[in-house]
Amino acid sequence: MSMITAPGWTRGISTAIIPGAVAGDFTVPGPITTADALLAVKEVSADLVTLADITSEFTITGANLINNAVTSSATNFLLVVWAESNA
């Protein structure tokens, strides 16, 4: 889902909250593609006590897929933010 952005910003911004899991592939309700730019991945606990920036551990690896080969987030959620491609 896109959100309204500032004048001059030409790309749509989309977000999703997905369940955490062990390191590996995560399905993101998209569309998200390898042409998009991953802006942020935050690990968030349901009680909002945990809020950790783990963006550097993720890449967009395919249609509606991001991958993390490092950290398990099995007990939390992931907030994913990406800029949509203009292509």
TANORSUL-V507897 format. One record per backbone hydrogen bond with DSSP energy under -1.0 kcal/mol. CO is the residue of the C=O (numbers start at 0). NH is the residue of the N-H. E is the energy in kcal/mol with one decimal. If there is no record, write none. Layout:
co->(CO/CO)
nh->(NH/NH)
e->(E/E)
This chain:
co->(5/11/12/13/15/17/20/23/25/31/32/36/39/40/41/42/43/44/49/51/53/54/58/61/63/64/64/65/66/67/72/75/76/77/78/79/80/80/81/82)
nh->(8/83/2/81/79/77/72/67/65/63/35/82/80/53/78/51/76/47/44/42/56/57/66/64/27/60/61/25/58/23/75/19/43/17/41/15/38/39/13/36)
e->(-2.0/-3.3/-1.2/-2.5/-3.2/-3.0/-2.9/-2.2/-2.2/-3.2/-1.6/-2.9/-2.7/-2.6/-2.9/-2.3/-3.2/-2.0/-1.9/-3.1/-1.6/-2.1/-2.6/-2.0/-2.5/-1.5/-1.2/-2.9/-1.5/-1.9/-2.0/-2.5/-2.9/-2.5/-2.4/-1.9/-2.4/-1.9/-2.8/-2.4)
